[in-house]
Structures are given as C-alpha cells and as structure tokens.
Amino acid sequence: MLQLAVLATALLLTACNGDDRASNNPPHPPEAAATSPSGPSRVDSHHRFPIAVGDTTVQMRLAILPHEQRRGLMHIRSMPEDEGMLFVYESGRQVSFWMRNTYIPLDIGFFDEDGVLQEIYPMYPHVEDPVRSSAANIRYCLEVNQGWFARHGVGIGARIDLDALASAIAARGFAPRRYVGAGNGF
C-alpha cells in the first residue's frame, strides 16, 4: 500500500511540474502577429474572415499550415452559401487538389500571386483524381460550394482583397509579408 501511495504522489508531482511539452497545445507559429503579457494574440484555423472576391464577400477559413492544407474540408457535411476555405501558399506554384473524405460538391478557384482569379474547376465528393492548375504561379486556392462562382458572377479576372487577406493572416498569427507578395505593398 505504501508503494502505491508513493507512486501516486510521484505521478501527481510529475503532472504538476509545469512542463507542457506533452500537452495537446499546438506549437505556436514562428511569427506571432502580436504579443501581450499573456502571450501571442491570434485566432485558430476554424475562425472565418470576411474577404471579398470581386464584389462578393466570402467568410473564409484560412488553411496555412501543412496539416490544415492536408485536411482541407474533409469530413464536412455541409457549408453555408457564402463560406469557403482559402489555401494560402508562401509562393506561386502549380497546385493539385482531390476530394478524399470530402462529402460536399465544391468549386475551386485558383488565384495567382497578384490575387487574380485564373482558373475555376468543379470538384465532386470522394473523387480522388487530382484537379490540377494549368498555371504554375498559383498562390491562393478558394474552395466554395459548387456553383458559387457562377451564382455570384465571379469569373476569371476577379480579384481577391489582398488587404483583407493580409489582415486575416496577421490575425492567425503569421507575418503577412510571407504570404502576400512584396509587389502588393506588404
């Protein structure tokens, strides 16, 4: 019985030592947007930001970190009409998306480094054939409900509001200059 009491006391002291390396707290991004006495000020990846595309505002979740981009909209069963997920990259590239574990039909819009919509494609639930961009300078990818671009008259050449995007990136705790091109004043 004494051994059990000693073991329980040792476990309790170990749990209270203030070391949170084994906790479920995710690591902070390397560049916090702002700090306060209590630590970085930021919102998580589930927060939605109002960002205009052309003349229409979309409530966007930002997928910035690799694990957020891998998960995307997997396992989502429905999404309000004016919501979406914006995948944000540090530099332009050719991109490829698929619909593994995705239950809702989507459209994806590919935007270049200047925030100009270059391509739009439909994507269908559970189809794992990749949808690839033709362009090699895609920096932002917006997934919305299928037909959203057509219903809102948002077509090729429409621009994403890079000022609003930069503010959203900062609110997430990242440095906007890493994700919104220097040629855009950031």
Backbone as a chain_set.jsonl record, in Angstrom:
{"seq": "MLQLAVLATALLLTACNGDDRASNNPPHPPEAAATSPSGPSRVDSHHRFPIAVGDTTVQMRLAILPHEQRRGLMHIRSMPEDEGMLFVYESGRQVSFWMRNTYIPLDIGFFDEDGVLQEIYPMYPHVEDPVRSSAANIRYCLEVNQGWFARHGVGIGARIDLDALASAIAARGFAPRRYVGAGNGF", "coords": {"N": [[0.823, -1.185, 0.0], [1.983, 1.215, 0.757], [3.835, 1.541, -1.313], [2.113, 2.022, -3.459], [0.98, 4.497, -2.694], [3.293, 6.112, -2.767], [3.918, 5.953, -5.488], [1.61, 7.148, -6.609], [1.875, 9.755, -5.559], [4.259, 10.546, -6.79], [3.481, 10.526, -9.492], [1.539, 12.555, -9.445], [3.111, 14.804, -8.768], [4.774, 14.881, -11.028], [2.885, 15.455, -13.006], [2.215, 18.04, -12.346], [4.346, 19.705, -12.9], [4.576, 21.826, -14.616], [5.608, 21.514, -17.153], [4.724, 21.592, -20.394], [5.205, 20.134, -22.659], [4.192, 17.66, -23.396], [1.566, 18.136, -23.664], [-1.63, 18.78, -25.304], [-1.459, 21.167, -26.573], [-1.044, 23.002, -29.499], [1.977, 23.798, -31.344], [3.176, 27.168, -31.411], [2.946, 29.324, -34.247], [5.945, 30.393, -35.962], [6.067, 33.161, -36.232], [4.476, 35.27, -34.448], [1.586, 37.364, -34.524], [1.032, 39.493, -32.786], [2.028, 40.381, -29.506], [1.199, 39.953, -26.098], [1.126, 40.471, -22.532], [0.171, 37.973, -21.81], [0.909, 36.321, -23.865], [1.079, 35.304, -27.417], [-1.243, 36.943, -29.607], [-3.813, 35.665, -31.325], [-6.002, 33.984, -33.689], [-7.625, 30.797, -34.205], [-7.515, 28.134, -36.735], [-10.15, 27.626, -37.376], [-11.563, 29.907, -37.376], [-13.446, 32.349, -39.168], [-12.979, 34.671, -41.794], [-14.041, 37.725, -43.225], [-13.618, 38.16, -46.545], [-13.322, 39.726, -49.61], [-14.088, 38.622, -52.895], [-13.874, 39.715, -55.969], [-16.843, 41.479, -56.209], [-18.113, 40.247, -54.124], [-18.423, 39.068, -50.819], [-16.829, 36.562, -48.953], [-16.944, 34.334, -46.251], [-14.135, 33.238, -45.027], [-12.193, 30.446, -44.059], [-8.818, 30.031, -43.24], [-6.355, 28.016, -44.625], [-3.292, 27.484, -43.799], [-1.074, 26.266, -42.524], [0.729, 23.174, -43.122], [-0.666, 20.821, -42.148], [-3.273, 21.785, -41.958], [-3.817, 22.312, -44.61], [-3.63, 19.739, -45.692], [-5.857, 18.524, -44.511], [-8.02, 20.183, -45.225], [-11.326, 20.537, -46.346], [-12.216, 18.093, -45.515], [-14.493, 15.656, -44.3], [-16.538, 17.447, -43.764], [-19.969, 18.031, -43.756], [-21.796, 19.868, -44.683], [-21.958, 23.278, -45.857], [-22.376, 26.728, -45.327], [-23.73, 29.011, -47.813], [-22.113, 31.329, -48.392], [-19.556, 30.739, -47.424], [-16.192, 29.484, -47.249], [-13.009, 27.858, -47.895], [-9.765, 29.052, -47.866], [-6.752, 28.295, -49.289], [-3.498, 29.049, -48.607], [-0.383, 29.931, -49.862], [3.211, 30.313, -49.599], [4.549, 31.024, -51.887], [4.111, 31.266, -55.475], [2.902, 28.474, -57.409], [2.353, 25.372, -59.213], [-0.649, 23.763, -58.548], [-2.476, 21.05, -57.007], [-5.444, 19.341, -56.304], [-7.624, 17.088, -54.513], [-10.51, 15.08, -53.624], [-10.643, 13.432, -51.356], [-12.342, 11.897, -48.696], [-14.204, 13.956, -48.656], [-17.361, 15.315, -48.53], [-19.089, 17.094, -49.771], [-20.063, 18.705, -52.825], [-17.807, 20.792, -54.541], [-16.493, 23.923, -55.804], [-13.391, 25.01, -57.053], [-11.29, 27.766, -57.021], [-8.481, 29.1, -58.569], [-6.019, 31.366, -57.772], [-3.629, 33.803, -58.788], [-0.346, 35.132, -57.894], [-0.842, 37.837, -57.635], [-3.377, 37.911, -56.714], [-5.368, 37.484, -58.58], [-8.038, 35.832, -60.107], [-7.53, 32.945, -61.887], [-8.335, 30.395, -62.789], [-11.133, 28.122, -62.649], [-12.623, 25.262, -61.294], [-14.904, 22.471, -61.124], [-15.409, 20.202, -58.396], [-15.95, 16.922, -57.185], [-17.674, 14.971, -54.681], [-15.673, 12.645, -52.948], [-14.056, 11.973, -55.136], [-10.966, 11.049, -56.19], [-9.257, 11.651, -58.215], [-6.855, 13.933, -59.248], [-7.351, 17.485, -59.393], [-5.775, 19.725, -61.257], [-3.965, 22.789, -61.463], [-3.557, 24.762, -64.403], [-1.826, 26.854, -64.606], [1.397, 27.852, -63.325], [1.827, 29.617, -61.32], [0.191, 29.815, -59.046], [-1.084, 31.005, -56.039], [-3.095, 31.226, -54.16], [-5.934, 29.345, -53.256], [-9.295, 28.852, -53.507], [-11.861, 27.126, -52.04], [-15.253, 26.607, -52.431], [-18.86, 26.152, -52.159], [-20.18, 24.111, -54.74], [-20.859, 25.701, -57.802], [-20.92, 28.23, -56.779], [-19.247, 30.355, -57.756], [-20.387, 30.888, -60.309], [-23.075, 31.507, -59.547], [-22.685, 33.908, -58.216], [-21.583, 35.56, -60.027], [-18.826, 35.712, -60.239], [-15.96, 35.66, -61.953], [-13.222, 34.614, -64.12], [-10.445, 36.695, -63.766], [-11.445, 38.194, -61.683], [-10.649, 39.679, -58.529], [-9.071, 38.855, -55.432], [-9.395, 40.323, -52.239], [-6.562, 41.535, -51.186], [-5.677, 43.135, -49.074], [-7.534, 42.625, -47.011], [-7.028, 39.911, -46.788], [-4.339, 39.936, -45.915], [-4.705, 41.093, -43.379], [-6.228, 39.072, -42.168], [-4.412, 36.96, -42.191], [-2.475, 37.993, -40.456], [-4.042, 38.087, -38.132], [-4.29, 35.394, -37.664], [-1.807, 34.933, -36.715], [0.456, 34.964, -38.259], [3.081, 36.265, -40.375], [2.134, 38.615, -42.664], [3.683, 39.41, -44.894], [5.013, 37.143, -45.717], [3.126, 35.717, -47.093], [1.598, 37.283, -48.714], [2.396, 38.876, -51.569], [5.375, 40.879, -51.948], [5.268, 42.73, -53.951], [2.772, 43.702, -53.721], [2.67, 45.594, -51.784], [3.116, 44.71, -49.191]], "CA": [[0.0, 0.0, 0.0], [2.89, 2.351, 0.802], [4.393, 1.708, -2.655], [1.068, 2.627, -4.278], [0.884, 5.903, -2.296], [4.492, 6.782, -3.269], [3.767, 6.037, -6.938], [0.575, 8.16, -6.882], [2.454, 11.075, -5.26], [5.25, 10.84, -7.838], [2.729, 10.86, -10.704], [0.919, 13.856, -9.232], [4.156, 15.826, -8.858], [5.205, 14.949, -12.416], [1.826, 16.11, -13.771], [2.099, 19.445, -11.963], [5.632, 20.384, -12.965], [4.546, 22.981, -15.499], [6.16, 21.182, -18.455], [3.579, 21.297, -21.257], [5.654, 19.531, -23.919], [3.365, 16.515, -23.735], [0.152, 18.534, -23.703], [-2.234, 18.859, -26.618], [-1.345, 22.527, -27.108], [-0.246, 23.007, -30.716], [3.071, 24.767, -31.299], [2.86, 28.478, -31.965], [3.686, 29.595, -35.469], [7.182, 31.09, -35.628], [5.959, 34.612, -36.244], [3.206, 35.69, -33.865], [1.16, 38.671, -35.027], [1.178, 40.494, -31.733], [2.199, 39.733, -28.218], [0.686, 40.638, -24.923], [1.726, 39.814, -21.375], [-0.27, 36.582, -21.714], [1.425, 35.555, -24.999], [0.658, 35.749, -28.739], [-2.659, 37.209, -29.839], [-4.146, 35.105, -32.626], [-7.186, 33.141, -33.742], [-7.287, 29.483, -34.749], [-7.825, 27.855, -38.137], [-11.591, 27.495, -37.585], [-12.12, 31.262, -37.457], [-13.772, 32.785, -40.518], [-12.647, 36.066, -42.069], [-14.732, 38.257, -44.404], [-12.671, 38.568, -47.584], [-14.04, 39.876, -50.875], [-13.616, 38.116, -54.182], [-14.676, 40.581, -56.829], [-17.777, 42.293, -55.422], [-18.817, 39.377, -53.182], [-17.642, 38.707, -49.638], [-16.88, 35.171, -48.522], [-16.416, 34.066, -44.912], [-13.104, 32.251, -45.343], [-11.232, 29.83, -43.15], [-7.517, 30.011, -43.9], [-5.514, 26.83, -44.485], [-1.933, 27.992, -43.979], [-0.128, 25.238, -42.1], [0.601, 21.952, -43.923], [-1.714, 19.902, -41.691], [-4.559, 22.395, -42.31], [-3.976, 22.133, -46.05], [-3.902, 18.317, -45.943], [-7.213, 18.202, -44.062], [-8.969, 20.942, -46.036], [-12.733, 20.434, -45.952], [-12.572, 16.691, -45.282], [-15.478, 15.275, -43.28], [-17.576, 18.471, -43.629], [-21.205, 17.519, -44.371], [-22.478, 20.987, -45.337], [-21.272, 24.555, -45.659], [-23.234, 27.842, -45.745], [-23.505, 29.501, -49.17], [-21.026, 32.306, -48.546], [-18.359, 30.334, -46.687], [-15.238, 28.702, -48.013], [-11.675, 27.697, -47.323], [-8.712, 29.596, -48.712], [-5.437, 27.704, -49.102], [-2.556, 30.151, -48.787], [0.987, 29.448, -50.018], [4.245, 31.351, -49.498], [4.978, 31.42, -53.231], [3.314, 30.698, -56.544], [3.244, 27.103, -57.791], [1.263, 24.597, -59.786], [-1.304, 23.093, -57.422], [-3.288, 19.885, -57.309], [-6.377, 19.045, -55.214], [-8.52, 15.961, -54.68], [-11.676, 15.147, -52.744], [-10.662, 12.321, -50.397], [-13.123, 12.124, -47.471], [-14.945, 15.213, -48.771], [-18.737, 14.901, -48.763], [-19.891, 18.095, -50.461], [-19.503, 19.146, -54.104], [-17.14, 22.086, -54.405], [-15.749, 24.567, -56.877], [-12.124, 25.554, -56.588], [-10.752, 28.855, -57.819], [-7.035, 29.265, -58.426], [-5.623, 32.769, -57.872], [-2.19, 33.985, -58.943], [0.363, 35.861, -56.838], [-1.436, 39.173, -57.509], [-4.746, 37.757, -56.236], [-6.282, 37.466, -59.723], [-8.605, 34.514, -60.377], [-7.043, 32.438, -63.166], [-8.996, 29.153, -63.199], [-12.196, 27.607, -61.776], [-12.957, 23.879, -61.632], [-15.795, 21.758, -60.206], [-14.856, 19.006, -57.759], [-17.06, 16.073, -56.775], [-17.398, 14.213, -53.458], [-14.91, 11.388, -52.902], [-13.269, 11.726, -56.347], [-9.562, 11.22, -55.83], [-8.468, 12.094, -59.361], [-6.478, 15.309, -58.929], [-7.678, 18.662, -60.195], [-4.51, 20.476, -61.29], [-3.972, 24.095, -62.119], [-2.748, 24.874, -65.623], [-0.796, 27.858, -64.328], [2.431, 27.476, -62.36], [2.03, 30.725, -60.381], [-0.985, 29.876, -58.177], [-0.697, 31.254, -54.643], [-4.284, 31.129, -53.314], [-6.932, 28.437, -53.807], [-10.535, 29.029, -52.743], [-12.899, 26.105, -52.173], [-16.592, 27.053, -52.058], [-19.887, 25.245, -52.642], [-20.204, 24.018, -56.199], [-21.734, 26.661, -58.462], [-20.847, 29.538, -56.108], [-18.654, 31.367, -58.641], [-21.396, 31.244, -61.323], [-24.231, 32.16, -58.9], [-22.32, 35.245, -57.753], [-20.99, 36.317, -61.129], [-17.39, 35.869, -60.008], [-15.312, 34.926, -63.032], [-11.8, 34.79, -64.373], [-10.057, 38.102, -63.704], [-11.855, 38.776, -60.4], [-9.527, 39.784, -57.588], [-9.281, 38.653, -54.002], [-8.974, 41.504, -51.481], [-5.297, 41.194, -50.534], [-5.566, 43.849, -47.794], [-8.303, 41.84, -46.041], [-6.303, 38.661, -46.597], [-3.172, 40.225, -45.072], [-5.201, 41.273, -42.005], [-6.63, 37.758, -41.669], [-3.176, 36.202, -41.949], [-1.908, 38.545, -39.221], [-4.9, 37.65, -37.018], [-3.955, 33.987, -37.418], [-0.516, 34.882, -36.046], [1.526, 34.817, -39.246], [3.551, 37.501, -40.994], [1.517, 38.749, -43.993], [4.675, 39.558, -45.976], [5.406, 35.806, -46.187], [2.037, 35.084, -47.833], [1.037, 38.253, -49.651], [3.599, 39.311, -52.253], [6.009, 42.181, -51.705], [4.813, 43.625, -55.004], [1.448, 44.188, -53.349], [2.8, 46.578, -50.718], [3.167, 44.095, -47.876]], "C": [[0.874, 1.258, 0.0], [3.49, 2.615, -0.577], [3.386, 2.394, -3.582], [0.917, 4.113, -3.957], [2.08, 6.689, -2.819], [4.385, 6.974, -4.773], [2.734, 7.106, -7.311], [1.105, 9.564, -6.636], [3.448, 11.475, -6.339], [4.549, 11.231, -9.135], [2.087, 12.236, -10.59], [1.947, 14.971, -9.354], [4.649, 15.987, -10.288], [4.178, 15.703, -13.256], [1.747, 17.596, -13.481], [3.381, 20.239, -12.147], [5.675, 21.548, -13.941], [5.106, 22.713, -16.881], [5.014, 20.776, -19.371], [3.999, 20.67, -22.584], [4.774, 18.375, -24.325], [1.887, 16.884, -23.817], [-0.352, 18.544, -25.127], [-2.173, 20.257, -27.2], [-0.508, 22.493, -28.369], [0.883, 24.015, -30.602], [2.625, 26.079, -31.908], [3.57, 28.632, -33.294], [4.897, 30.459, -35.145], [7.044, 32.594, -35.559], [4.586, 35.029, -35.724], [2.875, 37.101, -34.323], [1.388, 39.761, -33.992], [1.378, 39.748, -30.426], [1.608, 40.615, -27.133], [1.336, 39.961, -23.731], [1.328, 38.345, -21.264], [0.187, 35.751, -22.909], [0.889, 36.081, -26.322], [-0.846, 35.955, -28.811], [-2.982, 36.709, -31.236], [-5.42, 34.283, -32.53], [-6.811, 31.83, -34.423], [-7.79, 29.301, -36.178], [-9.315, 27.688, -38.404], [-12.278, 28.859, -37.694], [-12.375, 31.624, -38.917], [-13.531, 34.282, -40.658], [-13.428, 36.539, -43.292], [-13.71, 38.813, -45.403], [-13.427, 38.607, -48.909], [-13.296, 39.188, -52.008], [-14.483, 38.838, -55.202], [-15.54, 41.457, -55.937], [-18.49, 41.494, -54.34], [-17.898, 38.991, -52.031], [-17.9, 37.253, -49.262], [-16.306, 35.104, -47.114], [-15.426, 32.922, -45.065], [-12.367, 31.747, -44.112], [-9.92, 29.771, -43.916], [-6.783, 28.715, -43.588], [-4.094, 27.272, -44.829], [-0.906, 26.911, -43.653], [-0.331, 23.951, -42.906], [-0.509, 21.005, -43.452], [-3.111, 20.463, -41.967], [-4.844, 22.19, -43.798], [-4.257, 20.676, -46.393], [-5.334, 17.959, -45.591], [-8.27, 18.932, -44.887], [-10.382, 20.871, -45.494], [-13.18, 18.977, -45.789], [-13.58, 16.58, -44.145], [-16.542, 16.345, -43.025], [-18.808, 17.976, -44.386], [-22.017, 18.613, -45.06], [-21.697, 22.264, -45.028], [-22.23, 25.658, -46.104], [-22.795, 28.403, -47.095], [-22.292, 30.412, -49.301], [-19.84, 32.021, -47.634], [-17.46, 29.541, -47.612], [-13.935, 28.564, -47.268], [-10.664, 28.191, -48.343], [-7.389, 28.954, -48.321], [-4.42, 28.768, -49.506], [-1.136, 29.58, -48.816], [1.967, 30.61, -49.966], [4.726, 31.831, -50.862], [4.08, 30.744, -54.258], [3.829, 29.327, -56.955], [2.106, 26.498, -58.597], [0.675, 23.806, -58.629], [-2.169, 21.95, -57.926], [-4.145, 19.568, -56.091], [-7.188, 17.804, -55.553], [-9.577, 16.02, -53.596], [-11.764, 13.952, -51.788], [-11.419, 12.737, -49.141], [-13.866, 13.46, -47.481], [-16.346, 14.878, -49.271], [-19.567, 15.885, -49.576], [-19.252, 18.467, -51.799], [-18.977, 20.568, -53.976], [-16.724, 22.631, -55.77], [-14.45, 25.032, -56.259], [-11.675, 26.62, -57.573], [-9.28, 29.016, -57.513], [-6.669, 30.71, -58.738], [-4.112, 32.87, -57.981], [-1.621, 34.823, -57.798], [-0.161, 37.273, -56.627], [-2.884, 39.117, -57.031], [-5.776, 37.75, -57.353], [-6.729, 36.03, -59.99], [-8.228, 34.078, -61.791], [-7.849, 31.253, -63.698], [-10.061, 28.78, -62.175], [-12.519, 26.188, -62.251], [-13.985, 23.336, -60.643], [-15.059, 20.547, -59.626], [-16.022, 18.244, -57.124], [-16.689, 15.214, -55.576], [-16.679, 12.89, -53.731], [-14.12, 11.076, -54.171], [-11.805, 12.047, -56.028], [-8.665, 11.523, -57.028], [-8.127, 13.561, -59.12], [-7.012, 16.329, -59.926], [-6.443, 19.546, -60.115], [-4.713, 21.83, -61.95], [-3.149, 24.0, -63.397], [-1.564, 25.791, -65.366], [0.171, 27.365, -63.254], [2.654, 28.56, -61.307], [0.829, 30.91, -59.445], [-0.529, 30.016, -56.729], [-1.863, 31.077, -53.678], [-5.307, 30.245, -54.02], [-8.162, 28.508, -52.922], [-11.507, 27.912, -53.063], [-14.203, 26.669, -51.616], [-17.591, 26.015, -52.563], [-19.931, 25.273, -54.168], [-21.254, 24.961, -56.778], [-21.654, 28.06, -57.883], [-20.316, 30.611, -57.052], [-19.692, 31.831, -59.669], [-22.572, 31.987, -60.692], [-23.933, 33.594, -58.501], [-21.638, 36.083, -58.828], [-19.512, 36.602, -60.943], [-16.672, 35.003, -61.038], [-13.823, 35.21, -63.111], [-11.501, 36.29, -64.429], [-10.499, 38.801, -62.428], [-10.655, 38.753, -59.455], [-9.984, 39.485, -56.161], [-8.732, 39.894, -53.293], [-7.725, 41.166, -50.673], [-5.083, 41.947, -49.222], [-6.304, 43.08, -46.7], [-7.6, 40.517, -45.754], [-5.091, 38.873, -45.693], [-3.594, 40.407, -43.61], [-5.597, 39.938, -41.387], [-5.403, 36.909, -41.34], [-2.515, 36.685, -40.654], [-2.725, 38.097, -38.008], [-4.674, 36.183, -36.675], [-2.599, 33.843, -36.742], [0.663, 34.704, -36.98], [1.89, 36.176, -39.816], [2.975, 37.612, -42.402], [2.532, 38.803, -45.124], [5.156, 38.209, -46.507], [4.377, 35.23, -47.152], [1.365, 36.0, -48.842], [2.234, 38.975, -50.244], [4.067, 40.716, -51.947], [5.576, 43.194, -52.747], [3.445, 44.208, -54.719], [1.499, 45.146, -52.175], [2.877, 46.0, -49.329], [4.569, 43.66, -47.532]], "O": [[0.555, 2.243, -0.666], [3.642, 3.77, -0.975], [3.759, 3.243, -4.392], [0.741, 4.916, -4.873], [1.914, 7.822, -3.271], [4.725, 8.041, -5.286], [2.964, 7.887, -8.234], [0.822, 10.474, -7.414], [3.473, 12.633, -6.756], [4.976, 12.169, -9.809], [2.095, 13.002, -11.553], [1.672, 15.99, -9.989], [4.917, 17.107, -10.724], [4.546, 16.5, -14.119], [1.246, 18.349, -14.316], [3.502, 21.339, -11.608], [6.713, 22.196, -14.08], [5.085, 23.611, -17.723], [4.394, 19.734, -19.16], [3.222, 20.677, -23.539], [4.621, 18.127, -25.522], [1.046, 16.009, -24.023], [0.422, 18.338, -26.062], [-2.787, 20.511, -28.237], [0.625, 22.012, -28.339], [0.774, 24.984, -29.851], [1.793, 26.1, -32.815], [4.681, 28.129, -33.462], [4.882, 31.187, -34.153], [7.838, 33.248, -34.883], [3.636, 35.128, -36.499], [3.765, 37.934, -34.49], [1.889, 40.838, -34.318], [0.936, 38.609, -30.277], [1.537, 41.838, -27.249], [2.036, 38.963, -23.904], [2.067, 37.551, -20.683], [-0.125, 34.562, -22.963], [0.311, 37.167, -26.37], [-1.62, 35.246, -28.168], [-2.489, 37.256, -32.223], [-5.865, 33.928, -31.439], [-5.806, 31.755, -35.13], [-8.409, 30.197, -36.753], [-9.712, 27.614, -39.567], [-13.449, 28.939, -38.066], [-11.604, 31.245, -39.798], [-13.84, 35.061, -39.756], [-13.476, 35.831, -44.298], [-13.033, 39.805, -45.133], [-14.09, 37.64, -49.284], [-12.066, 39.174, -52.069], [-15.687, 38.597, -55.285], [-15.038, 42.104, -55.019], [-19.395, 42.022, -53.694], [-16.739, 38.632, -52.242], [-19.039, 36.785, -49.257], [-15.297, 35.745, -46.819], [-15.826, 31.768, -45.216], [-11.973, 32.523, -43.241], [-9.913, 29.491, -45.115], [-6.61, 28.358, -42.423], [-3.743, 27.416, -46.0], [0.022, 26.675, -44.427], [-1.451, 23.666, -43.331], [-1.221, 20.442, -44.283], [-4.044, 19.691, -42.189], [-5.981, 21.927, -44.189], [-5.046, 20.401, -47.297], [-5.964, 17.17, -46.295], [-9.307, 18.354, -45.211], [-10.61, 21.12, -44.31], [-14.365, 18.664, -45.908], [-13.519, 17.318, -43.162], [-17.38, 16.162, -42.142], [-18.698, 17.549, -45.535], [-22.839, 18.318, -45.927], [-20.901, 22.328, -44.091], [-22.843, 25.535, -47.165], [-21.63, 28.284, -47.475], [-21.518, 30.268, -50.248], [-19.196, 32.942, -47.132], [-17.904, 28.997, -48.623], [-13.771, 29.079, -46.162], [-10.693, 27.811, -49.513], [-6.954, 29.052, -47.174], [-4.479, 29.314, -50.608], [-0.734, 28.842, -47.916], [1.606, 31.751, -50.252], [5.257, 32.935, -50.975], [3.38, 29.778, -53.953], [5.024, 29.044, -56.866], [1.013, 27.06, -58.65], [1.412, 23.243, -57.819], [-2.541, 21.889, -59.098], [-3.639, 19.527, -54.969], [-7.416, 17.499, -56.724], [-9.548, 16.907, -52.743], [-12.865, 13.514, -51.452], [-11.166, 13.806, -48.586], [-14.127, 14.03, -46.422], [-16.502, 14.236, -50.309], [-20.656, 15.532, -50.03], [-18.027, 18.538, -51.897], [-19.619, 21.433, -53.381], [-16.619, 21.893, -56.751], [-14.406, 25.404, -55.086], [-11.677, 26.413, -58.787], [-8.874, 29.064, -56.352], [-6.964, 31.22, -59.819], [-3.39, 32.107, -57.339], [-2.332, 35.174, -56.857], [0.046, 37.854, -55.562], [-3.55, 40.149, -56.948], [-6.956, 37.989, -57.094], [-5.902, 35.122, -60.086], [-8.561, 34.749, -62.768], [-8.029, 31.115, -64.908], [-9.925, 29.076, -60.988], [-12.669, 25.941, -63.448], [-13.956, 23.687, -59.463], [-14.203, 19.95, -60.279], [-16.957, 18.846, -56.595], [-15.545, 14.775, -55.45], [-17.046, 12.133, -54.63], [-13.555, 9.987, -54.269], [-11.464, 13.167, -55.648], [-7.449, 11.639, -56.878], [-9.017, 14.356, -58.819], [-7.108, 16.072, -61.126], [-6.1, 20.056, -59.048], [-5.52, 21.986, -62.866], [-2.171, 23.255, -63.468], [-0.453, 25.549, -65.838], [-0.191, 26.567, -62.389], [3.565, 28.444, -60.488], [0.49, 32.039, -59.09], [0.305, 29.246, -56.251], [-1.646, 30.805, -52.497], [-5.524, 30.372, -55.225], [-8.082, 28.253, -51.721], [-11.933, 27.757, -54.208], [-14.255, 27.145, -50.482], [-17.223, 25.105, -53.307], [-19.745, 26.316, -54.795], [-22.389, 25.013, -56.306], [-22.252, 28.988, -58.427], [-20.903, 31.69, -57.131], [-19.86, 33.033, -59.879], [-23.025, 32.992, -61.239], [-24.845, 34.419, -58.453], [-21.171, 37.189, -58.558], [-19.001, 37.611, -61.429], [-16.761, 33.775, -61.006], [-13.253, 35.935, -62.296], [-12.226, 37.053, -65.068], [-9.997, 39.878, -62.108], [-9.766, 37.91, -59.577], [-11.098, 39.81, -55.749], [-7.715, 40.447, -53.709], [-7.82, 40.577, -49.596], [-4.379, 41.453, -48.341], [-5.782, 42.898, -45.6], [-7.578, 40.055, -44.613], [-4.844, 38.066, -44.797], [-2.912, 39.928, -42.705], [-5.33, 39.697, -40.209], [-5.373, 36.221, -40.319], [-2.051, 35.875, -39.852], [-2.156, 37.764, -36.968], [-4.848, 35.777, -35.526], [-2.263, 32.767, -36.247], [1.753, 34.334, -36.543], [1.104, 37.121, -39.748], [3.293, 36.785, -43.257], [2.266, 38.289, -46.211], [5.655, 38.134, -47.63], [4.705, 34.351, -47.948], [0.642, 35.536, -49.724], [3.001, 39.612, -49.522], [3.267, 41.623, -51.718], [5.521, 44.391, -52.463], [3.006, 45.123, -55.416], [0.453, 45.481, -51.619], [2.715, 46.739, -48.358], [4.8, 43.117, -46.451]]}, "num_chains": 1, "name": "protein.A"}
